[in-house]
Amino acid sequence: MSPLTALESLYPTSLKTRIAPVRRLVIGRLWLQVLLAMVLGVIAGLLMSPDTGWLGRSTALAVGEWISLPGHLFLAFIQMIVIPLILASIIQGMAGATDIQQLKSTGLWLGIYFLAATVLATAIGITVALALKPGSYVEMGSVSGEATASAKLPAAPDDRAGSSAPFSFSELPGQVTEALPTNPMAAIAQGDMLQIVIFAVVLGLGLLSLDPRSARPLLDLFGSIQSVSMAVVGAAMRFAPLAVFGLLAQAMIKTGPGVLTGLGVYAGSVVLGMALLLLAYLALVAGLGRSNPLRFFAGIREPFLLAFSTNSSAATMPVTVKSAEEQLRVRPSICQLVVPLGATVNMGGTALYQGLATLFMAQMFQMELPVSALLALVATALGASIGTPAVPGVGIIVLSSVLSSVGVPLTGLALIIGLDQILERFRTSLNVTGDLAACVIMDRFMPSKRSREEERAQEVRQETRGEAAAPETVME
């Protein structure tokens, strides 16, 4: 059987068919509920802060722990489900390619584009930090003492990430070897997303080389994993507003109102950097994708707002694929490949944040980073953002490893842990925007043996066969 025929036989059910659990979140305006929860959480936390004198420090901290419990449970549920969702989606996306040649060429150019876009995002973050110097607005007394002691500082993901040893070119072959998942189960257990992505790509290529009758059961299994994962995500997201309220209230209880001015300048710098990155994405869509940037921005409204609400680009994937296919008119084979890979590898918003936050910390401690350190920061942020799990709460952990790599003290993290609950939502929306921009650009440049209409017809036939084969169930 020819590769083209084999791929046509394996054509999987589209990821957008798993949209039902999260579709109601869009209709119910979850993003508006989350915004309201943010405001109420900040107000409640400031009122209960020991600085107001209403509650003693020990009592306030104890109340904060209980209030934040739903938020920590929410994060745990999302983190629990993201790895099987990403693994299944990448494999399903590879099987959705129209032919082997398209898969090879798209993968090569997609990797180059992701690297270039991530470097651009990091450079924007560093430029904004150097121009505005937000760290100079924070008093050093706010960094030490009880504020630091009351915050849980994250540890670096592993010893290598937290090492500040200079990079050696002779070590590169060993680092490349270490990136390969010699034990995929260990990589899954440790949450090493780069190794998980590599394992998914290798497994996907292996499936495509099999006879379709042998590969089909495993692809059907991954399709079921997608459905179950999205069902869990949809159920957990109903509690997102309560989770946001509790986490922000606890953060304000620990931080207090004394550092709001400095943190406000820092937050404004981050939002400005992300606005510049958004403009850069729109320029890429107009220049490389030859699409109307305003029409593009209007077409991504649903995944943009859902990413802000869920704080997870992985949880947003079905809506992202649907918008890319139906609003942006991208070929299904491109969407199915780019979106799952982009949700794990293309972290432009995260890279920008890491570069800007690192310089913010350095300025706060009155450290001058030389040009060599800035170049190392770009490389470190690039490596740290690639393979970062597409779940809430990991950005601050990855930032700790980036800070360590350039010698910036970690104690300043105590100030921004609470604020990160807000800023993380903005960068998640930017990450999803970057994935959709990549879809539009790859759709223009990557050749295919079938037109969009032919691919869409194949997708409809596959969905029809899946519905016909599915047993009838009674839903209450």
Secondary structure, DSSP 8 states (H G I E B T S, - for coil): --HHHHHHHH----GGGG-HHHHHHHHTTHHHHHHHHHHHHHHHHHHHSGGGSSS-HHHHHHHHHHHTHHHHHHHHHHHHHHHHHHHHHHHHHHHT-S-HHHHHHHHHHHHHHHHHHHHHHHHHHHHHHHHH-GGGGS-GGGTSTHHHHTS-----SSHHHH------GGGHHHHHHHHS-SSHHHHHHHT-HHHHHHHHHHHHHHHHTS-HHHHHHHHHHHHHHHHHHHHHHHHHHTTHHHHHHHHHHHHHHHH-GGGHHHHHHHHHHHHHHHHHHHHHHHHHHHHTS---HHHHHHHTHHHHHHHHHH--TTTTHHHHHHHHHHTS---HHHHHHHHHHHHHH--HHHHHHHHHHHHHHHHHTT----HHHHHHHHHHHHHHHTT--SSTT-HHHHHHHHHHHTT--STTHHHHHHHHHHHHHHHHHHHHHHHHHHHHHHHHHS--SS-HHHHHHHHHHHHHHHHHHS------
